[in-house]
Amino acid sequence: MTEHSPPRHKRVTVVDVAKAAGVSPGTVSNSLSGKRKVDKDTRKRIETAIQELGYRPNLAARGMRSGRTNTIAIFSSMPTAVAAGPSKLGFLMEIAASAAVAALERNTALILVPPIENPIEALETIAMDGALVVEPEENDPVLTLLNRVGVPTVCIGKPLGAKTAYIDLDYAVMADMLIEHLFDVGATRFPLIVGASTRPSNLAFKEAYRAACERAGMAEVIIEVAEYLAESGAAEAVAGLMDEGYVFDAVLAPTDAMATGVMQALRRDKRAVPSEVCVVTRYDGFRARTEDPPLTALNLKLDVVAALATRKLAEIIEGDPSQDPVSGPTPSLVVRGSSVRT
């Protein structure tokens, strides 16, 4: 406790911190808000005073002065069949958890808008300074409304049909990694089971798959499944292929919920994985890890992606007009039993 410390019963204020640090209250406020640059030594003295005095900023009062809510929201336009169910422990939650930590470091709370039939309704009840949108589809209605009402927004994945800051996830690299892995383990003929929406990830996987088929001289078989059907739709699609007599030794199913459906269909037809059919998916999440056998997938490093997105959103909220994309991390392949033939 320093000589400037107030009595224990008194609430510590910015003025108390300023006296202890030997600066003005305005300098303390600038250091806390980040609105104006404070030199390193001064900031260190302020941080030391805050720690010694046990100061806790009054975020509600600060919000009233600044017009800020100190809250951001995270949305996904994926239908509940993909983003809910077992997957609610996966993709969206992994991004949201990491984004919440990054936001809290900036004295900001994160609200997760869960997969619901009409997430646009949430905009009428949630006050926010900005929003993260996870892998929007082309002309995404949530993203369109956020842009129309002027909410600062950062997308995780490139948006199509909207000029919005985003974290660039290289879907082509993801597709190539999984396709090359299938070729490496000896697969010679495999379909692509992919979402029917115009999400950039779906488009990139179709383009990469077609290019790979052309290079390898393999006949392409692309089956588009409505995302709201997800698991059941993929299961029906693969069952249909087998009923038609299509011979294949692997399946590429980028959406984890659809990969689960693929596995269900193979089990019903008593096709052994991986000795008869290899299966791979994009996201190394709950579904991939708990399948039998576990699915080969990609570590998308979503903790890094979420931190990048939250930092970019904070910069835009603070007035940075830059809409330049930020490159996401390179994923890594996680090889599991669904594609390792012994």
N, C-alpha and C positions, 0 to 999 in steps of 0.2 A: 504494500500500500504506500502511495507517495504522499508528500506533504499536501498535495492538492486534493487528496481524496475527500469526498463529502461524507457525512455521517452515513452509517449503514442503512438507516431507515429512509434516507432520501433517494428518490429515483435519480439515477445518473443521467445527465443531459449532455447535449452536444457542447454546451458551454463548459461543462466540467472537463470533458475530453480536450477541448481547445486549450484550457488553462494548463492542464497537465502536459500537453504536447508543446506548449509555447507557440501556438498558432491562433488564427482567428476562427470563430465558429463556421464562417463561410468556407474556409479551407478544409475543415473536417467534413462538411457536407459535400464538397466537391470530391474529396477522396472517397467517400462512401458511395456516391452516385456514379462516379466516373464521368460526369458531364464535362469536367475540365481537368486538364492534366495537372497532376501534383508530383513534384520531383520525388525521387526514390527515398532520399533521407527523411524528408518531411512525412511521407506516407508511412515509413517505418516507425517514426515517433508516434504518429497517430495510432497505428495498430498496437503499439506497445501500451499506450495510454488506455485504449479500449479494453485490452486484455486485463490490465491491472485494475481498472475501475469496474469491470464487469458490465460495460455499457451494452445495451441492446437497442438498436434503432427502432423507432416507432414507425413501422411501415405504413400503417393506416394514415398517420398524419402526413407522412411524406407523399403518399398517394394523393391526398387531398390538395397538397400544394402543387404537385406536378401534373395532376390529371392522369396519373398512372394507376394501374391496378396491381402492379407487380405480379401479374399472372399471365401465363401463356397456356395455350391449349394444343393438344395433339389429336389430329383426326386421321382416320383411314377410310377410304371409300370402298375398300374391299367388302363384299357382302358377308353376312354373318356365317354363311356356310364355309367360308375360307378363314375368316379372322376370328371366329368364335370357336366353340367346342374345345377339343384338346389344344387347338392352336392358340387359344387365348393365353396359354402359358408360354407362347413362343414369340413369333416375329414382332407383333405390335407391342407386347409387354416388354420385350427385351429392349426395344428402342425407347419406349416410354420410361423405363426404369433408369436407363443411362441419361436420358434427357432431363429427368427430374433432378438427378444429382448435379448435372452441369448447371441447371437453372438455379438450384438452391445456392450454389456458390456465388450467384449474382443476386442474392436476396429476392429470388423470384420463385413462385410456386408454379407447378405444372398440373394442369387438369387433363386427365385422359378422357376423351369422348369415346366411349366404347362403341363397338360395331352395333349400330341400330339401324332400323329400316330407313329413317329419315334424319341423318345427322345434322341437316341444315336447321332443324328445329332447335338444336342446342345453341345456335348462334343468337337466338332470341332471349336466352336466359343466362348466358355466360358472359361476364365482362372480362375482356382480355386485352393485353397490349399487343399480342401477336400470336401467330399460329404456325405449327408444323403440320404438313400434310404428307402422309406416308404413301409413296408410290401411286400418285394420282393417275387415273385413266385419261384418255384424250378428252379435252373439254370437260374436265371433271366438274360436276355441279357444285361441290363444296368449295373447291378452289376458285371457281368462277364467282361465287357469292362473296368469298373473302376479299377477292380483288375488287369487286364492285363496291363494297362498303368501305374499302380502304384499310383493311386490317393487314399490317405487315406480315408477310408470309414467307416461309422457306419450305421448299419441297424436298423430300428425301427420295431421290430419283428424278430424272428429267421430266418436266411437265410438257405435254404436247397441247398446243392451242392456247397457251397462256405465257405471258412474259413475267416470270417469277424467278427469284433467286432459288438455287437448288444445289443439293449435294449430288455430284455426278457419280452414279453407280454404273460401272462399265459392264452392262448386261452381256455385251458381245463376248467379253473375256470370260464371264461366268459360263456362258453357253459353250464356248470352245473348250474350257477346262473339263467340263462334264463329257462332252462328245469325244474328245481325245482320250479320256480315261476309258470310255467304253470300247473304243478301237484298241487301246493298249491291252485290255483284258481279253481281247479276241472276239468281241461282238462284230457281227457282219451284217445284221439286218435288224433295225429297231425303229419303232414309231416314235413320234413326238406327240405326247398328250399335253395340250397347252390350253390356257384360258382363251375364251373367244373375244374378250374385250380388247380394246386398243391401248392397253397399257404398254409403255415402252419395253418393259421386260418381255411381254408376250411377243411383241413385234421383233425384238432382237433375237430371241430364241428361234423363231421361225426362219429368220434370215440366215442365222449361223447354221442351222440344221440343213437348210436347202443347199448352202455352199458346201457343207461337209459331204452331203449326199453326192453332189456333182463331182467333187474331188475323188471320192471313193468309188464312184460308179454304183452307188446304192440307190435303189428305188425309194423315193421319199413317200412317207405316209404320215401326214399331219392330221390329227384329229383335234378339232377345237371343241372344248367343253364349256358350256355356260358356267361362269364362276359361281353363280348362286346354287348350282347343283354340286360342284366341287367333287367331294368324295364319291357320292353315288353316281354322278355323271361319268367320272373316270372309270369306275368299276364297270358300268354298263358298256362303255366304249371298248374296253379291253375284252370283255366277255364277247362282244360282237365280233371283234377281230378273230378270236379263237373259234367262234361258231362258223365263221366264213372260211376257215381253213388257212388263214394267213399265218405263215411260219415266221417266227421272230425269236431272237435270242437275247433281247434286252429291251428295256423301255426307258425313255427319257421323259420324266414328268417333273418339270420345274417347280410347280406348286406343291407344297408338302401335303396338303389335304388331298390333292389328286393322286399323289404317289401312294397314299394310304389306300385309296380306292383301287389303284392298280394291284396292290398286294392282296387285297380282298378277292379280286377276280382271279388272280393266279392261284390262291389257296383253294378257291371253290373248284377250279379245274385241275387241282392237284399238280400244278406246275412247280417244280422245285426251284427255289431261289437260293443261291445263284447258279447251281449246276446246269439248269435248263434256261433260266431267264435271269439276267441281271437287271437291277432297278436302281436308278439314281435320281436325286432331286436337288433342288437349289439350296434350300435353307436347312442348315444343321440345327434343327430345333427339337422340340418335344416329340413330335411325330417321328422324325427321323431316328432319334435315339432310342425310342421305345418300340419300334417295329421289330418283327421277328422274321428274319434277322434284321439288325439295325441297318439303316440306309446310308449308303455313301452320299455325301452332301458337301456343301461348301461352308466354311466358316466365313461369314460375311463381315465379321468384325464390327458388329452393329454398335458396340459401345463407342468405338471411335467415330462412326457415322453420326450417332446421336450427339456426341459432344461437338462435332464440327457444325452440325445443323443448329444447335442451340446457340453456339457462339456467333454464328452468322446472323441468326435472328436478333440477338442482343445488339449487334452492331447496327442493324437496320432500324431497330426501335430507337436507338440513340441518335439516329439521323444520318447514317451512312447510306447514300443513295445507290451504291454499287449493286448491280444485279449479276455480276460475274459469277459463273458456277465455281464451286469448290470441289476439287477432285477427292473422291472417296478412297479408302484404302483398297489395296489389291486383296481379293479373297484368297483363301488357301483350301486345298482339297482335303477332305477328311474321308479316308477310305475305310469302309466298313464291310460287314459280311454280305451285304446285298450284291456286291460286285466282285468279290474275291473268290475265284474258282480254285479249288484244291485238287 
